[in-house]
Amino acid sequence: MKQQQLGFTLIELVLVIVILGILAATAFPRFADLSTDARRAALQGMAGGVRSAAALAHATQLAQGLASNTTITMEGTNVTMVNGYPTADANGIEAALMDMTGFTGAGGGAGAGVTRSLQKNGAPDPATCDVNYTSSTGAFPGVALVSTGC
C-alpha cells in the first residue's frame, strides 16, 4: 500500500510567496500616499534656501560696502534690497534664490515688513502650502512655513 503525502512541496510554497510579493508591490503605492510628506519636505527645503539667499545677499551688500536700500548683483542677477536684505518681491528674494522650480511667488512688494508667499505648485491648496518671506524691518527677515494645505 502506498502512503498518501500530506502538505505542500517547496516549489508550491515559493510560488505562493512570489505571487504575494508581486501583489503587495503593486498594491502598496495605492495605499501609501506620500505626496503630502514630499510637499512638506519641499517646503522645508525652500525655507532653508530662502534663509540662505537672504544671508548671502546681506553678506554681499556688506562686503561691497553698499547702502542698505540699494540693488546688488549676485551671479549676474540684480537683487533689490531693503534694510540690508532682499525685498519681498520677484526682484528681491526670488532674484536672490535664482531657482524657484516647483514654487510660484504671490503678493509682496518692495517695502519693509511686506510678505511674499512662495507657494508649492501642485498642492491641494497652494495658499496654505507655502513659505512666507517677510522683508526686513531692521533685523533678519521673517521666514515662516504654512503646511496645512499640503
N, CA, C and O atoms as a GROMACS GRO file, in nm:
protein
  600
    1MET      N    1   0.081  -0.117   0.000
    1MET     CA    2   0.000   0.000   0.000
    1MET      C    3   0.088   0.126   0.000
    1MET      O    4   0.189   0.134   0.069
    2LYS      N    5   0.045   0.220  -0.079
    2LYS     CA    6   0.121   0.344  -0.092
    2LYS      C    7   0.064   0.447   0.005
    2LYS      O    8  -0.058   0.462   0.016
    3GLN      N    9   0.154   0.518   0.078
    3GLN     CA   10   0.107   0.622   0.170
    3GLN      C   11   0.085   0.753   0.094
    3GLN      O   12   0.161   0.788   0.003
    4GLN      N   13  -0.020   0.822   0.133
    4GLN     CA   14  -0.052   0.950   0.069
    4GLN      C   15   0.030   1.062   0.135
    4GLN      O   16   0.043   1.067   0.258
    5GLN      N   17   0.085   1.151   0.052
    5GLN     CA   18   0.170   1.259   0.102
    5GLN      C   19   0.082   1.376   0.146
    5GLN      O   20  -0.015   1.410   0.078
    6LEU      N   21   0.116   1.436   0.260
    6LEU     CA   22   0.041   1.550   0.312
    6LEU      C   23   0.126   1.676   0.301
    6LEU      O   24   0.248   1.669   0.311
    7GLY      N   25   0.061   1.793   0.280
    7GLY     CA   26   0.132   1.921   0.277
    7GLY      C   27   0.161   1.967   0.136
    7GLY      O   28   0.111   1.913   0.038
    8PHE      N   29   0.247   2.072   0.130
    8PHE     CA   30   0.281   2.133   0.002
    8PHE      C   31   0.428   2.110  -0.027
    8PHE      O   32   0.509   2.093   0.064
    9THR      N   33   0.462   2.111  -0.156
    9THR     CA   34   0.604   2.099  -0.192
    9THR      C   35   0.670   2.235  -0.177
    9THR      O   36   0.602   2.338  -0.166
   10LEU      N   37   0.800   2.235  -0.176
   10LEU     CA   38   0.876   2.359  -0.161
   10LEU      C   39   0.851   2.453  -0.279
   10LEU      O   40   0.843   2.574  -0.260
   11ILE      N   41   0.838   2.401  -0.397
   11ILE     CA   42   0.813   2.483  -0.516
   11ILE      C   43   0.678   2.552  -0.505
   11ILE      O   44   0.666   2.670  -0.540
   12GLU      N   45   0.578   2.483  -0.458
   12GLU     CA   46   0.445   2.545  -0.442
   12GLU      C   47   0.451   2.659  -0.340
   12GLU      O   48   0.390   2.764  -0.362
   13LEU      N   49   0.521   2.640  -0.231
   13LEU     CA   50   0.533   2.745  -0.130
   13LEU      C   51   0.608   2.867  -0.184
   13LEU      O   52   0.567   2.980  -0.158
   14VAL      N   53   0.716   2.846  -0.259
   14VAL     CA   54   0.792   2.956  -0.317
   14VAL      C   55   0.706   3.033  -0.416
   14VAL      O   56   0.709   3.156  -0.416
   15LEU      N   57   0.629   2.966  -0.499
   15LEU     CA   58   0.542   3.032  -0.595
   15LEU      C   59   0.437   3.118  -0.526
   15LEU      O   60   0.408   3.229  -0.572
   16VAL      N   61   0.379   3.069  -0.419
   16VAL     CA   62   0.280   3.147  -0.346
   16VAL      C   63   0.344   3.272  -0.287
   16VAL      O   64   0.284   3.379  -0.291
   17ILE      N   65   0.463   3.260  -0.231
   17ILE     CA   66   0.533   3.376  -0.173
   17ILE      C   67   0.566   3.478  -0.282
   17ILE      O   68   0.550   3.598  -0.260
   18VAL      N   69   0.610   3.432  -0.397
   18VAL     CA   70   0.642   3.524  -0.507
   18VAL      C   71   0.517   3.598  -0.554
   18VAL      O   72   0.521   3.718  -0.577
   19ILE      N   73   0.406   3.528  -0.569
   19ILE     CA   74   0.281   3.590  -0.612
   19ILE      C   75   0.234   3.693  -0.509
   19ILE      O   76   0.191   3.802  -0.547
   20LEU      N   77   0.242   3.660  -0.382
   20LEU     CA   78   0.204   3.756  -0.278
   20LEU      C   79   0.294   3.879  -0.279
   20LEU      O   80   0.246   3.990  -0.256
   21GLY      N   81   0.422   3.860  -0.304
   21GLY     CA   82   0.515   3.972  -0.312
   21GLY      C   83   0.482   4.065  -0.428
   21GLY      O   84   0.488   4.187  -0.413
   22ILE      N   85   0.448   4.008  -0.542
   22ILE     CA   86   0.412   4.090  -0.658
   22ILE      C   87   0.284   4.168  -0.630
   22ILE      O   88   0.275   4.286  -0.662
   23LEU      N   89   0.186   4.103  -0.571
   23LEU     CA   90   0.061   4.172  -0.537
   23LEU      C   91   0.085   4.285  -0.437
   23LEU      O   92   0.026   4.392  -0.450
   24ALA      N   93   0.169   4.261  -0.338
   24ALA     CA   94   0.198   4.364  -0.237
   24ALA      C   95   0.271   4.482  -0.299
   24ALA      O   96   0.241   4.597  -0.267
   25ALA      N   97   0.367   4.456  -0.388
   25ALA     CA   98   0.442   4.563  -0.452
   25ALA      C   99   0.352   4.646  -0.543
   25ALA      O  100   0.375   4.766  -0.560
   26THR      N  101   0.252   4.585  -0.601
   26THR     CA  102   0.160   4.656  -0.689
   26THR      C  103   0.058   4.736  -0.609
   26THR      O  104   0.023   4.848  -0.648
   27ALA      N  105   0.010   4.683  -0.500
   27ALA     CA  106  -0.097   4.747  -0.423
   27ALA      C  107  -0.044   4.851  -0.326
   27ALA      O  108  -0.117   4.946  -0.295
   28PHE      N  109   0.077   4.838  -0.275
   28PHE     CA  110   0.128   4.929  -0.172
   28PHE      C  111   0.126   5.076  -0.212
   28PHE      O  112   0.079   5.159  -0.134
   29PRO      N  113   0.174   5.114  -0.332
   29PRO     CA  114   0.172   5.257  -0.366
   29PRO      C  115   0.032   5.318  -0.368
   29PRO      O  116   0.018   5.439  -0.348
   30ARG      N  117  -0.070   5.238  -0.392
   30ARG     CA  118  -0.206   5.292  -0.392
   30ARG      C  119  -0.254   5.325  -0.251
   30ARG      O  120  -0.337   5.415  -0.234
   31PHE      N  121  -0.204   5.256  -0.152
   31PHE     CA  122  -0.247   5.278  -0.014
   31PHE      C  123  -0.156   5.375   0.060
   31PHE      O  124  -0.200   5.440   0.155
   32ALA      N  125  -0.032   5.386   0.019
   32ALA     CA  126   0.064   5.474   0.086
   32ALA      C  127   0.084   5.600   0.002
   32ALA      O  128   0.168   5.601  -0.088
   33ASP      N  129   0.009   5.703   0.030
   33ASP     CA  130   0.020   5.830  -0.041
   33ASP      C  131   0.122   5.917   0.031
   33ASP      O  132   0.094   5.971   0.138
   34LEU      N  133   0.238   5.930  -0.028
   34LEU     CA  134   0.347   6.005   0.035
   34LEU      C  135   0.361   6.146  -0.023
   34LEU      O  136   0.458   6.216   0.007
   35SER      N  137   0.265   6.190  -0.104
   35SER     CA  138   0.276   6.320  -0.169
   35SER      C  139   0.271   6.435  -0.068
   35SER      O  140   0.340   6.536  -0.087
   36THR      N  141   0.192   6.423   0.036
   36THR     CA  142   0.185   6.528   0.137
   36THR      C  143   0.320   6.544   0.206
   36THR      O  144   0.368   6.656   0.225
   37ASP      N  145   0.382   6.432   0.243
   37ASP     CA  146   0.514   6.438   0.307
   37ASP      C  147   0.617   6.498   0.212
   37ASP      O  148   0.705   6.574   0.255
   38ALA      N  149   0.607   6.465   0.085
   38ALA     CA  150   0.702   6.519  -0.013
   38ALA      C  151   0.686   6.671  -0.028
   38ALA      O  152   0.786   6.742  -0.036
   39ARG      N  153   0.562   6.719  -0.030
   39ARG     CA  154   0.540   6.864  -0.041
   39ARG      C  155   0.590   6.936   0.084
   39ARG      O  156   0.646   7.044   0.074
   40ARG      N  157   0.570   6.877   0.201
   40ARG     CA  158   0.620   6.939   0.325
   40ARG      C  159   0.772   6.941   0.328
   40ARG      O  160   0.831   7.039   0.374
   41ALA      N  161   0.835   6.837   0.278
   41ALA     CA  162   0.981   6.835   0.270
   41ALA      C  163   1.031   6.940   0.172
   41ALA      O  164   1.134   7.004   0.196
   42ALA      N  165   0.960   6.959   0.061
   42ALA     CA  166   0.997   7.063  -0.036
   42ALA      C  167   0.985   7.201   0.027
   42ALA      O  168   1.068   7.289   0.002
   43LEU      N  169   0.881   7.222   0.110
   43LEU     CA  170   0.866   7.350   0.181
   43LEU      C  171   0.984   7.375   0.274
   43LEU      O  172   1.036   7.487   0.280
   44GLN      N  173   1.025   7.273   0.346
   44GLN     CA  174   1.138   7.290   0.438
   44GLN      C  175   1.266   7.322   0.362
   44GLN      O  176   1.347   7.403   0.406
   45GLY      N  177   1.283   7.258   0.246
   45GLY     CA  178   1.399   7.288   0.162
   45GLY      C  179   1.396   7.430   0.111
   45GLY      O  180   1.498   7.499   0.110
   46MET      N  181   1.278   7.475   0.067
   46MET     CA  182   1.265   7.613   0.018
   46MET      C  183   1.289   7.713   0.131
   46MET      O  184   1.354   7.816   0.109
   47ALA      N  185   1.239   7.685   0.250
   47ALA     CA  186   1.262   7.776   0.364
   47ALA      C  187   1.412   7.789   0.393
   47ALA      O  188   1.460   7.899   0.419
   48GLY      N  189   1.484   7.679   0.388
   48GLY     CA  190   1.629   7.685   0.408
   48GLY      C  191   1.697   7.764   0.297
   48GLY      O  192   1.791   7.839   0.323
   49GLY      N  193   1.649   7.746   0.174
   49GLY     CA  194   1.704   7.822   0.062
   49GLY      C  195   1.678   7.970   0.075
   49GLY      O  196   1.765   8.051   0.044
   50VAL      N  197   1.559   8.006   0.123
   50VAL     CA  198   1.524   8.148   0.142
   50VAL      C  199   1.615   8.210   0.248
   50VAL      O  200   1.667   8.320   0.229
   51ARG      N  201   1.633   8.140   0.359
   51ARG     CA  202   1.720   8.193   0.465
   51ARG      C  203   1.864   8.211   0.414
   51ARG      O  204   1.928   8.312   0.441
   52SER      N  205   1.912   8.111   0.339
   52SER     CA  206   2.048   8.119   0.285
   52SER      C  207   2.061   8.232   0.185
   52SER      O  208   2.160   8.305   0.187
   53ALA      N  209   1.962   8.247   0.096
   53ALA     CA  210   1.967   8.353  -0.005
   53ALA      C  211   1.967   8.491   0.061
   53ALA      O  212   2.040   8.580   0.018
   54ALA      N  213   1.886   8.508   0.165
   54ALA     CA  214   1.882   8.637   0.236
   54ALA      C  215   2.016   8.666   0.303
   54ALA      O  216   2.065   8.778   0.299
   55ALA      N  217   2.074   8.564   0.365
   55ALA     CA  218   2.203   8.583   0.433
   55ALA      C  219   2.314   8.613   0.332
   55ALA      O  220   2.399   8.698   0.358
   56LEU      N  221   2.314   8.544   0.219
   56LEU     CA  222   2.416   8.570   0.117
   56LEU      C  223   2.401   8.708   0.056
   56LEU      O  224   2.501   8.776   0.032
   57ALA      N  225   2.278   8.751   0.031
   57ALA     CA  226   2.255   8.884  -0.023
   57ALA      C  227   2.304   8.990   0.076
   57ALA      O  228   2.366   9.089   0.037
   58HIS      N  229   2.275   8.969   0.204
   58HIS     CA  230   2.319   9.062   0.307
   58HIS      C  231   2.472   9.066   0.314
   58HIS      O  232   2.531   9.174   0.324
   59ALA      N  233   2.535   8.950   0.309
   59ALA     CA  234   2.681   8.944   0.313
   59ALA      C  235   2.742   9.012   0.190
   59ALA      O  236   2.843   9.081   0.201
   60THR      N  237   2.680   8.994   0.075
   60THR     CA  238   2.729   9.059  -0.046
   60THR      C  239   2.719   9.211  -0.035
   60THR      O  240   2.811   9.283  -0.072
   61GLN      N  241   2.606   9.258   0.016
   61GLN     CA  242   2.585   9.402   0.033
   61GLN      C  243   2.689   9.460   0.131
   61GLN      O  244   2.744   9.567   0.105
   62LEU      N  245   2.715   9.391   0.240
   62LEU     CA  246   2.814   9.437   0.337
   62LEU      C  247   2.956   9.434   0.279
   62LEU      O  248   3.034   9.527   0.298
   63ALA      N  249   2.988   9.325   0.208
   63ALA     CA  250   3.123   9.311   0.152
   63ALA      C  251   3.151   9.419   0.048
   63ALA      O  252   3.265   9.463   0.034
   64GLN      N  253   3.049   9.461  -0.025
   64GLN     CA  254   3.067   9.565  -0.127
   64GLN      C  255   3.055   9.705  -0.070
   64GLN      O  256   3.076   9.803  -0.141
   65GLY      N  257   3.020   9.716   0.057
   65GLY     CA  258   3.010   9.845   0.124
   65GLY      C  259   2.898   9.932   0.068
   65GLY      O  260   2.911  10.054   0.064
   66LEU      N  261   2.789   9.869   0.026
   66LEU     CA  262   2.677   9.942  -0.033
   66LEU      C  263   2.577   9.984   0.074
   66LEU      O  264   2.575   9.929   0.184
   67ALA      N  265   2.494  10.081   0.039
   67ALA     CA  266   2.387  10.126   0.130
   67ALA      C  267   2.288  10.012   0.151
   67ALA      O  268   2.279   9.919   0.070
   68SER      N  269   2.212  10.020   0.261
   68SER     CA  270   2.120   9.912   0.293
   68SER      C  271   1.998   9.908   0.202
   68SER      O  272   1.936   9.802   0.189
   69ASN      N  273   1.960  10.019   0.140
   69ASN     CA  274   1.848  10.022   0.047
   69ASN      C  275   1.902  10.048  -0.093
   69ASN      O  276   1.906  10.162  -0.140
   70THR      N  277   1.944   9.942  -0.159
   70THR     CA  278   2.009   9.954  -0.288
   70THR      C  279   1.981   9.830  -0.371
   70THR      O  280   1.897   9.747  -0.334
   71THR      N  281   2.049   9.817  -0.482
   71THR     CA  282   2.043   9.698  -0.565
   71THR      C  283   2.182   9.638  -0.571
   71THR      O  284   2.280   9.709  -0.599
   72ILE      N  285   2.192   9.508  -0.546
   72ILE     CA  286   2.321   9.440  -0.555
   72ILE      C  287   2.316   9.343  -0.672
   72ILE      O  288   2.209   9.317  -0.729
   73THR      N  289   2.431   9.290  -0.708
   73THR     CA  290   2.438   9.190  -0.815
   73THR      C  291   2.491   9.060  -0.756
   73THR      O  292   2.600   9.056  -0.698
   74MET      N  293   2.412   8.952  -0.774
   74MET     CA  294   2.452   8.818  -0.730
   74MET      C  295   2.450   8.727  -0.851
   74MET      O  296   2.344   8.706  -0.912
   75GLU      N  297   2.566   8.672  -0.887
   75GLU     CA  298   2.575   8.581  -1.002
   75GLU      C  299   2.514   8.643  -1.128
   75GLU      O  300   2.449   8.573  -1.206
   76GLY      N  301   2.536   8.772  -1.148
   76GLY     CA  302   2.486   8.841  -1.266
   76GLY      C  303   2.339   8.880  -1.260
   76GLY      O  304   2.284   8.931  -1.358
   77THR      N  305   2.274   8.857  -1.146
   77THR     CA  306   2.133   8.891  -1.129
   77THR      C  307   2.120   9.007  -1.031
   77THR      O  308   2.180   9.006  -0.924
   78ASN      N  309   2.042   9.107  -1.069
   78ASN     CA  310   2.018   9.221  -0.980
   78ASN      C  311   1.917   9.184  -0.872
   78ASN      O  312   1.813   9.125  -0.901
   79VAL      N  313   1.949   9.219  -0.749
   79VAL     CA  314   1.863   9.190  -0.634
   79VAL      C  315   1.837   9.322  -0.561
   79VAL      O  316   1.931   9.388  -0.517
   80THR      N  317   1.709   9.360  -0.548
   80THR     CA  318   1.677   9.483  -0.475
   80THR      C  319   1.676   9.455  -0.325
   80THR      O  320   1.634   9.348  -0.281
   81MET      N  321   1.724   9.552  -0.249
   81MET     CA  322   1.740   9.534  -0.106
   81MET      C  323   1.663   9.640  -0.029
   81MET      O  324   1.642   9.751  -0.078
   82VAL      N  325   1.619   9.605   0.092
   82VAL     CA  326   1.560   9.699   0.186
   82VAL      C  327   1.614   9.663   0.324
   82VAL      O  328   1.607   9.548   0.366
   83ASN      N  329   1.667   9.760   0.393
   83ASN     CA  330   1.728   9.739   0.526
   83ASN      C  331   1.836   9.631   0.525
   83ASN      O  332   1.855   9.561   0.623
   84GLY      N  333   1.907   9.620   0.412
   84GLY     CA  334   2.019   9.528   0.403
   84GLY      C  335   1.984   9.385   0.365
   84GLY      O  336   2.072   9.298   0.364
   85TYR      N  337   1.858   9.357   0.333
   85TYR     CA  338   1.814   9.223   0.294
   85TYR      C  339   1.725   9.233   0.171
   85TYR      O  340   1.673   9.341   0.142
   86PRO      N  341   1.706   9.123   0.098
   86PRO     CA  342   1.622   9.128  -0.024
   86PRO      C  343   1.478   9.170   0.006
   86PRO      O  344   1.422   9.137   0.111
   87THR      N  345   1.420   9.243  -0.089
   87THR     CA  346   1.280   9.283  -0.077
   87THR      C  347   1.191   9.160  -0.096
   87THR      O  348   1.236   9.056  -0.143
   88ALA      N  349   1.064   9.174  -0.060
   88ALA     CA  350   0.970   9.062  -0.068
   88ALA      C  351   0.894   9.067  -0.200
   88ALA      O  352   0.772   9.079  -0.203
   89ASP      N  353   0.969   9.057  -0.311
   89ASP     CA  354   0.908   9.055  -0.443
   89ASP      C  355   0.995   8.976  -0.540
   89ASP      O  356   1.097   8.919  -0.500
   90ALA      N  357   0.955   8.974  -0.666
   90ALA     CA  358   1.029   8.897  -0.767
   90ALA      C  359   1.169   8.952  -0.790
   90ALA      O  360   1.259   8.876  -0.826
   91ASN      N  361   1.190   9.082  -0.769
   91ASN     CA  362   1.322   9.143  -0.788
   91ASN      C  363   1.410   9.132  -0.664
   91ASN      O  364   1.528   9.167  -0.669
   92GLY      N  365   1.355   9.085  -0.556
   92GLY     CA  366   1.429   9.072  -0.430
   92GLY      C  367   1.461   8.928  -0.398
   92GLY      O  368   1.559   8.872  -0.448
   93ILE      N  369   1.378   8.866  -0.314
   93ILE     CA  370   1.408   8.731  -0.266
   93ILE      C  371   1.406   8.628  -0.379
   93ILE      O  372   1.488   8.536  -0.380
   94GLU      N  373   1.316   8.643  -0.473
   94GLU     CA  374   1.312   8.546  -0.583
   94GLU      C  375   1.436   8.559  -0.671
   94GLU      O  376   1.488   8.458  -0.719
   95ALA      N  377   1.482   8.681  -0.693
   95ALA     CA  378   1.605   8.701  -0.770
   95ALA      C  379   1.725   8.645  -0.695
   95ALA      O  380   1.816   8.588  -0.756
   96ALA      N  381   1.727   8.659  -0.563
   96ALA     CA  382   1.837   8.606  -0.483
   96ALA      C  383   1.837   8.453  -0.483
   96ALA      O  384   1.943   8.390  -0.480
   97LEU      N  385   1.718   8.394  -0.486
   97LEU     CA  386   1.708   8.248  -0.490
   97LEU      C  387   1.758   8.192  -0.621
   97LEU      O  388   1.825   8.088  -0.625
   98MET      N  389   1.727   8.260  -0.730
   98MET     CA  390   1.766   8.224  -0.865
   98MET      C  391   1.695   8.101  -0.919
   98MET      O  392   1.685   8.087  -1.041
   99ASP      N  393   1.645   8.012  -0.837
   99ASP     CA  394   1.575   7.894  -0.885
   99ASP      C  395   1.449   7.872  -0.802
   99ASP      O  396   1.456   7.842  -0.683
  100MET      N  397   1.336   7.889  -0.866
  100MET     CA  398   1.206   7.874  -0.798
  100MET      C  399   1.132   7.751  -0.848
  100MET      O  400   1.009   7.746  -0.842
  101THR      N  401   1.203   7.653  -0.897
  101THR     CA  402   1.140   7.534  -0.954
  101THR      C  403   1.045   7.471  -0.853
  101THR      O  404   1.082   7.442  -0.740
  102GLY      N  405   0.920   7.451  -0.896
  102GLY     CA  406   0.820   7.390  -0.811
  102GLY      C  407   0.743   7.487  -0.724
  102GLY      O  408   0.654   7.447  -0.649
  103PHE      N  409   0.777   7.616  -0.732
  103PHE     CA  410   0.712   7.718  -0.649
  103PHE      C  411   0.672   7.837  -0.735
  103PHE      O  412   0.731   7.863  -0.839
  104THR      N  413   0.570   7.909  -0.689
  104THR     CA  414   0.524   8.030  -0.755
  104THR      C  415   0.512   8.140  -0.649
  104THR      O  416   0.457   8.118  -0.541
  105GLY      N  417   0.564   8.259  -0.682
  105GLY     CA  418   0.556   8.372  -0.590
  105GLY      C  419   0.423   8.444  -0.602
  105GLY      O  420   0.367   8.456  -0.711
  106ALA      N  421   0.372   8.492  -0.489
  106ALA     CA  422   0.245   8.567  -0.487
  106ALA      C  423   0.253   8.676  -0.382
  106ALA      O  424   0.311   8.657  -0.275
  107GLY      N  425   0.195   8.791  -0.414
  107GLY     CA  426   0.190   8.902  -0.319
  107GLY      C  427   0.324   8.968  -0.301
  107GLY      O  428   0.414   8.953  -0.384
  108GLY      N  429   0.339   9.039  -0.193
  108GLY     CA  430   0.465   9.103  -0.159
  108GLY      C  431   0.478   9.241  -0.217
  108GLY      O  432   0.382   9.298  -0.269
  109GLY      N  433   0.600   9.296  -0.207
  109GLY     CA  434   0.629   9.429  -0.256
  109GLY      C  435   0.768   9.470  -0.215
  109GLY      O  436   0.843   9.392  -0.156
  110ALA      N  437   0.803   9.595  -0.246
  110ALA     CA  438   0.940   9.643  -0.225
  110ALA      C  439   0.964   9.705  -0.088
  110ALA      O  440   1.079   9.733  -0.055
  111GLY      N  441   0.862   9.727  -0.007
  111GLY     CA  442   0.880   9.794   0.121
  111GLY      C  443   0.927   9.702   0.232
  111GLY      O  444   0.937   9.581   0.215
  112ALA      N  445   0.955   9.762   0.347
  112ALA     CA  446   0.995   9.687   0.466
  112ALA      C  447   0.871   9.626   0.532
  112ALA      O  448   0.765   9.689   0.535
  113GLY      N  449   0.885   9.506   0.585
  113GLY     CA  450   0.776   9.440   0.655
  113GLY      C  451   0.668   9.383   0.565
  113GLY      O  452   0.560   9.348   0.612
  114VAL      N  453   0.696   9.372   0.436
  114VAL     CA  454   0.600   9.317   0.340
  114VAL      C  455   0.624   9.168   0.326
  114VAL      O  456   0.739   9.123   0.332
  115THR      N  457   0.518   9.089   0.306
  115THR     CA  458   0.531   8.944   0.298
  115THR      C  459   0.505   8.893   0.156
  115THR      O  460   0.408   8.932   0.092
  116ARG      N  461   0.594   8.805   0.110
  116ARG     CA  462   0.582   8.738  -0.020
  116ARG      C  463   0.559   8.591   0.008
  116ARG      O  464   0.631   8.530   0.087
  117SER      N  465   0.458   8.534  -0.058
  117SER     CA  466   0.424   8.394  -0.041
  117SER      C  467   0.486   8.314  -0.155
  117SER      O  468   0.461   8.342  -0.272
  118LEU      N  469   0.566   8.214  -0.121
  118LEU     CA  470   0.624   8.123  -0.220
  118LEU      C  471   0.546   7.992  -0.210
  118LEU      O  472   0.572   7.908  -0.124
  119GLN      N  473   0.448   7.978  -0.300
  119GLN     CA  474   0.352   7.868  -0.292
  119GLN      C  475   0.399   7.745  -0.368
  119GLN      O  476   0.456   7.756  -0.477
  120LYS      N  477   0.373   7.627  -0.309
  120LYS     CA  478   0.413   7.500  -0.369
  120LYS      C  479   0.318   7.466  -0.483
  120LYS      O  480   0.197   7.455  -0.462
  121ASN      N  481   0.372   7.450  -0.602
  121ASN     CA  482   0.291   7.408  -0.716
  121ASN      C  483   0.238   7.266  -0.695
  121ASN      O  484   0.308   7.181  -0.642
  122GLY      N  485   0.115   7.242  -0.736
  122GLY     CA  486   0.057   7.108  -0.726
  122GLY      C  487  -0.005   7.076  -0.592
  122GLY      O  488  -0.059   6.967  -0.574
  123ALA      N  489   0.001   7.168  -0.497
  123ALA     CA  490  -0.060   7.144  -0.366
  123ALA      C  491  -0.212   7.156  -0.377
  123ALA      O  492  -0.261   7.233  -0.459
  124PRO      N  493  -0.287   7.081  -0.295
  124PRO     CA  494  -0.433   7.094  -0.298
  124PRO      C  495  -0.478   7.238  -0.273
  124PRO      O  496  -0.574   7.285  -0.335
  125ASP      N  497  -0.412   7.307  -0.182
  125ASP     CA  498  -0.442   7.448  -0.154
  125ASP      C  499  -0.310   7.524  -0.146
  125ASP      O  500  -0.255   7.538  -0.036
  126PRO      N  501  -0.257   7.574  -0.258
  126PRO     CA  502  -0.126   7.638  -0.259
  126PRO      C  503  -0.114   7.756  -0.163
  126PRO      O  504  -0.005   7.785  -0.114
  127ALA      N  505  -0.224   7.825  -0.135
  127ALA     CA  506  -0.219   7.940  -0.045
  127ALA      C  507  -0.188   7.899   0.098
  127ALA      O  508  -0.143   7.982   0.177
  128THR      N  509  -0.210   7.773   0.132
  128THR     CA  510  -0.178   7.725   0.267
  128THR      C  511  -0.074   7.612   0.262
  128THR      O  512  -0.066   7.530   0.353
  129CYS      N  513   0.003   7.611   0.155
  129CYS     CA  514   0.118   7.520   0.142
  129CYS      C  515   0.229   7.606   0.084
  129CYS      O  516   0.263   7.597  -0.034
  130ASP      N  517   0.286   7.691   0.171
  130ASP     CA  518   0.381   7.789   0.121
  130ASP      C  519   0.484   7.829   0.225
  130ASP      O  520   0.475   7.795   0.342
  131VAL      N  521   0.584   7.903   0.176
  131VAL     CA  522   0.684   7.965   0.261
  131VAL      C  523   0.661   8.114   0.252
  131VAL      O  524   0.658   8.170   0.142
  132ASN      N  525   0.643   8.179   0.365
  132ASN     CA  526   0.620   8.324   0.368
  132ASN      C  527   0.748   8.395   0.408
  132ASN      O  528   0.806   8.370   0.513
  133TYR      N  529   0.792   8.486   0.319
  133TYR     CA  530   0.911   8.566   0.343
  133TYR      C  531   0.866   8.709   0.372
  133TYR      O  532   0.802   8.772   0.289
  134THR      N  533   0.900   8.759   0.490
  134THR     CA  534   0.867   8.896   0.529
  134THR      C  535   0.994   8.978   0.528
  134THR      O  536   1.089   8.948   0.600
  135SER      N  537   0.996   9.083   0.444
  135SER     CA  538   1.118   9.163   0.428
  135SER      C  539   1.158   9.229   0.560
  135SER      O  540   1.077   9.249   0.650
  136SER      N  541   1.285   9.262   0.567
  136SER     CA  542   1.346   9.313   0.689
  136SER      C  543   1.287   9.448   0.733
  136SER      O  544   1.261   9.536   0.651
  137THR      N  545   1.268   9.459   0.863
  137THR     CA  546   1.230   9.588   0.923
  137THR      C  547   1.346   9.639   1.010
  137THR      O  548   1.328   9.725   1.096
  138GLY      N  549   1.464   9.584   0.985
  138GLY     CA  550   1.582   9.624   1.061
  138GLY      C  551   1.659   9.504   1.113
  138GLY      O  552   1.775   9.517   1.152
  139ALA      N  553   1.597   9.389   1.116
  139ALA     CA  554   1.661   9.266   1.162
  139ALA      C  555   1.651   9.163   1.049
  139ALA      O  556   1.607   9.194   0.939
  140PHE      N  557   1.693   9.040   1.079
  140PHE     CA  558   1.686   8.935   0.976
  140PHE      C  559   1.540   8.917   0.932
  140PHE      O  560   1.451   8.920   1.016
  141PRO      N  561   1.516   8.898   0.804
  141PRO     CA  562   1.378   8.882   0.755
  141PRO      C  563   1.309   8.760   0.815
  141PRO      O  564   1.374   8.665   0.858
  142GLY      N  565   1.177   8.766   0.818
  142GLY     CA  566   1.099   8.654   0.870
  142GLY      C  567   1.077   8.548   0.763
  142GLY      O  568   1.048   8.580   0.648
  143VAL      N  569   1.091   8.423   0.801
  143VAL     CA  570   1.065   8.310   0.712
  143VAL      C  571   0.976   8.213   0.789
  143VAL      O  572   1.015   8.160   0.893
  144ALA      N  573   0.854   8.191   0.736
  144ALA     CA  574   0.759   8.104   0.807
  144ALA      C  575   0.698   8.003   0.708
  144ALA      O  576   0.670   8.036   0.593
  145LEU      N  577   0.680   7.881   0.757
  145LEU     CA  578   0.617   7.777   0.676
  145LEU      C  579   0.471   7.762   0.714
  145LEU      O  580   0.436   7.769   0.832
  146VAL      N  581   0.386   7.742   0.613
  146VAL     CA  582   0.247   7.707   0.635
  146VAL      C  583   0.222   7.581   0.555
  146VAL      O  584   0.228   7.583   0.432
  147SER      N  585   0.194   7.469   0.624
  147SER     CA  586   0.180   7.342   0.554
  147SER      C  587   0.044   7.276   0.575
  147SER      O  588   0.031   7.156   0.553
  148THR      N  589  -0.055   7.352   0.617
  148THR     CA  590  -0.186   7.292   0.642
  148THR      C  591  -0.258   7.250   0.514
  148THR      O  592  -0.344   7.162   0.518
  149GLY      N  593  -0.225   7.310   0.401
  149GLY     CA  594  -0.292   7.278   0.275
  149GLY      C  595  -0.212   7.189   0.184
  149GLY      O  596  -0.241   7.180   0.064
  150CYS      N  597  -0.110   7.124   0.238
  150CYS     CA  598  -0.026   7.038   0.153
  150CYS      C  599  -0.091   6.903   0.131
  150CYS      O  600  -0.034   6.819   0.062
   0.00000   0.00000   0.00000
